[in-house]
């Protein structure tokens, strides 16, 4: 006897292949896919246009099951955060952010994160495991149909999805790609490629693969204008330094649904927010613009947490930094923080993740690093053993 399968694990092609194993034709998979994702159906007995024989087969072999909700918190600004149980003492978070012209859902791709960025609460918790495709999709499936019931509407509520929750999406690529296809499928959620965004700290080979397989909007966590500084803030930079990362961004543009890459830049007091950092950043962008790089910057006010040892840049300094970039012809915005009162803002998603990467030890070593660029021509430090 095989265990029942969760149909949230399948994109449409996967569901069609599964239905074939049950002796059913492809159009049955399309009907089933619509019931699950467009209508939020989980009871096969109520899927009235499916053949009775198929409903009976599914009842014994499959299920549609969301992640258990551990908690739900609503912010004064309308933001909602859910904490989902993914087993083994681990939990992940998803956040819904309502706007006048859109509804955005921020989704997690891993329980924890192995990248270990200095300014990210999730990174300080360490890495536990990758989420399955169904666990990624389940966050959207639950949120969309919960919100429809809550708002008493039959219309689609979530218009945008950003893979900016817990984890590095491109380090879970094989599970991410089918989830993205489900989000984009007209028989599923029908989201535009321009309205689905994958945020990455710079996993260059997987950026190239995403461009070929499922190009959606891309946001890159940059956070520093030099390799020396980015090595300390985003350890992955030691493997894929800025020159390689920005070249990959330029390649991605040939396939992207938007004509620019969004660079995220978390503003850290005294670390990466000085006038000289802005000047170096402008020089970096201009150098790669000659090769075809087009970009926009999103400056993110840092959300402090005790273990980071970092502080938020003062608002006037953030505005001055934005003005310097805008004056140089680089489109730059400052992200409005949302959900602060429920710890739902960028970099605060931590959940209940076990430390399986000796993160405390690694972060203690990193605290000894001086977060300033090394002199020109100085050798870069070797990557520490993990």
N, C-alpha and C positions, 0 to 999 in steps of 0.2 A: 504494500500500500504506500503510495506517495502522498506527501503532505499536501493539503489544498494550497493552491497558489493565489497570491493577492494580485488581482488584475490591474492594480495601480502600477505594478512593475513593468507593464508593457506599453510601448508606443503602439500606433495603429498597425505597423508592420508586424511587430511582435505579437499583438493580439490576433492578427489574421493567421499567423503561423500556429499559434496555440489553438485557435478554433479548428484548423485543419486536423490537428491531432484528435479532435473530437468528432471528426467526420463532417464538419460544417464548412460552408462556402464563405468566401471573403465578405460578401455583403452582410452576413450575420455579424461579423466582427465590427463592421462600421456601425451597425445598429447598436450593438453592445457598447461600443466606444462612446457613442452619443449619449446613451443612457447614463453611463458612469460620469462623464466629464461635463456634458452640457446640462444634464438634469440632476446630477448629484445622486444618482440611484445606487443603492447597494443591495436591495432586495430583488433577487432575480425573479421571484414570483410576481412582482408588480410590473415587470418589463413586458408590457402587453403585446407588443408587436414581434416579440421573439417567439419562435416556434416552441410549443410546449415541450417537445423532446429536448431541445437545447436547454431550456430552463431547468429541466430535470437533471441533465448532465452537469450543468454548472453548479447546481445545488450541492452536489457531492464532491466536486473537484476544485471549486474555486470560491473566492470570497472577495469583497471589496471592503477594506478595513482601513480606517484612518488611524493615525497615531493617537495614543491616549493623551488627553490634555491634563497636565499636572496643575497648571494655573493659567489664569487669564487676567490681565491688568489693562484697564482703560485709562488713558491720560486725559488731562483737562483739555488738551488740544485735539482730541478725537483719535489719537494714535492708540492702537490696540496691540498688545504683546501677548503671545501665547508661548508657554513652555511645554514642549512635547516630550514624552517619555519614549526613548528608543532602546530601553532595556540595558541590563548590565550596570545599572547605577548611572547611566548617562542620560543627558537630556539636551535638546536643541531648542532654539528659539526662532520664531518668525514674527515679523512686525508688519502691521498694516498702517499705512500713512495716507489719510484722506486729504485731497486737495480739491479746489473748486473745479478743476478741469480733468482730474484723474484720480485713480485709486491705486496706490503702489503697494505691492507686497514684497517685503525683504525676506528671502528664503535662505536657510542654512543648507550646506552641502556635506559637512562633516561634523562629527561629535568632537569638538575641540579643533585645534589647528596646530600643525607642526612647524609652521613658518616662523613663529616666535617674534613678530614685530614688537618693538619696544613700547608702542603706544596703544596696543590692542589688548583689551582685557581677556578676550578668548585665547590669544596667543600665550598669555601668562598661565593659562590653565593646562596647557599641554594638549596632546593629541590622544584620542582614544580609538576612533575608527571612522572609516568612510560610511556614509549613508548609502543605502540602496536606492535604485531609481524610484521604487514605490514610496520610500520614505521622503524623498525630495518632492515628488508629485503630491504626496499626501498633505503636505503643508498648504499647497495651493488649493487642492480639492476641498479640504476642510474649511479654509478661510473663505473661499468664494461662496460656498453654499451656506455656511454659517451667516455670512454677511447678508446674503439674499433673504434669509429668514428673518434676521435681526432688523433689516431695513424694510422688510415686506415689499420686496421688488422682484420682478421676474427678469429684470435686466442684468446684464453683466456688471459686477461691481469693481472687480480688479481689472484695470486696463494696462497696468505695467507690472512687470516682475523684475526684480534686481537680485542677482545672486551675490548678495553682499552681507549675508548673515554669517553664522559661524562656519569657519573652514575656508580653505583655498580650493575653489571649484575645480580648477584645472589639474589638481592633484587627485581628483576623483573623476577623471574624464569619462571612463567607460560607463559610469552610472549617470553622469550629468547629461551626456548627449541624448539618450532616449527621453530623458525628462524634458529637455528643451524641445524636442520634436513634438511631444505631447502638448506643450504649451502653445506651440505655433500651429498645430494642426487645425484646420477649419472644422473638423469633426470633434475636436476637443475644446480648447479655450480660444482658438482663433486669434491669438495675439500677434501683432505685427512684429517683425524682426527688429524694427526700430524701437519697440517698446519692451523688449526683453534684453537685459543687460547682464553680462558676465563680468564680474570684477576679479582681477587677478593681481597678485604681487609680482608677476613676471615670470611665469613658467613658459619659457620661450618655445620649446618644441610643441607644447600643447596649444599655444596660440596659433602656430602654423597649422596644426591639425584642425582646430576649430574653424579656421578660415575656409578650409576645404570641405569640412563635413556639415557644419551648421552655423554659418556666419550670423551672428547677432551683434547688437551694440556691445562695444568693449570699453571697459573702464580699467585703467591701470593705476595701481597704488604706487605713486612715484615718491613723494615725500622728501626728496632731497635732490639737490642739483649736482652732486658729485658722488663718485664711487666711494670715496673715503667715508663720507657722512652716511650714505645709503647702506653701506656695509654694516654700520652700527645700528641703524634703525630698522632695516629690512634685511635680515641675514641671507635671504635667497639671492641678494645682489652679488654675493661672493661667487655664486655659480653662474649667474646670468647678469653680468655688469651692464651698465647703462648703454654702452654702444650696441651690444647685442639686443638689449630690450627695445631700444628705440628703432633699430633696424627691423625687428619683428613687427613693431607697431606700423611702420611704413608698409611692410608687406601685407599686413592685415587689411589696410585700407582698400586694396584692390578688390576685396570681396565683401567689405563691410556694408551694412544697410545705411550707415551714415557716412558722411564725407569727412569725419574727424574722429579722433580718439579722445576720450575724456581722461585727463590725468587728475587723480585725486591727490591732494597735498594737505596732510594734517599739520596744522599750525602749532608748533611747540615753542614755548617761551624760551628765547635765548639759544635755541638749538638750530632751527632751520628758517627763522623768520626775520633775519636781519637784512638790511639793504644789500649787503654783499651777496647774500644768498639769492636775492631776487635778480641781481645783475648776472650772477653765474647761471641761473636758470634761464634767463633770456638768451644768453650766449649759447647755451646748450640747445635750446629749441631752434634758434636761428641756424645753427650749424646743421641740424638734421632736416630743417625745412628745405634746404637745398636739394635734398634727396627725395623730397615729396611728402615729408611728414606734415600732417595738418592736425591740430589739436586744440582743445579747450581745457582750461584749468578750473577745478572745483576746489576752493580752499575750504577745509573742514576745521571748525573750531574743535580743539582737543577736549575730550571728556575725561577729566582726571580720575584716576583711581589710585589708591595708596601704593600698590606694588610697583607702579611704573617709575616713580621718582621724577615725573615730568609735570609741567604746568601748562595751562592754556595760554596762548599768546593774548595779550591785551587787545581789545577790539580795535583801537586806533592803529595798532601795528598791523593787524590783519588787513584793515582797509588800505593802509599805505602800501602793503605788499601787493594787494589786488590792483591798486592804481598804477604801480610801477609796471606790472605785467600788461595791463590794459593800454597804458601809454605806449608800450612797445609794440602794440598791435596784436597781442595775444588775448583772445577772449577769455575773461576770467570772471567767475562768480564766487560768492561766499555762501556756503551751504547754511541754510536756516536749520538750527537744531530743533528736533521734534522728540517728544516723549521723554524729556529729561526727568520728569517726576516719576517715571516708571522704569528708569534705566534702560530705555529702548533706543538711545541715540547711538550713533556710529562708534564702534569700538567698545561698547559696553556689554555686548552679548556674551555671557559667560556660561550660563546654565550650570549643570552639575557634571563636570568633566573630570575624570581621573588624570593625574599627572603620570603619564607613561613615557615622557621624553626627558626626564631629569630637568624640567624647566626651571626649578628653583636654583639648581646649580648653574645652569647656563646663564640665567639672568643675573646671578651674582657676579659672574665673570664679566658680563656685558656692562654692569654698572661701573666697572673700573675703566671702561673705554671713554676717552674724552671725545665728546660728540662735536668735533670741529674738523674741517678738512685738513689733511696732512699737507705739508709744503709740496709745491710742484716738483715732480721728479722723485719724490720719496717712494720707497717700495711699499706695496700694499701688504698688509699682514696676511699670513696664510689662514685658510679656513680652519677654525678649531675643530678637533674631533668631537663628534656628537655621541 
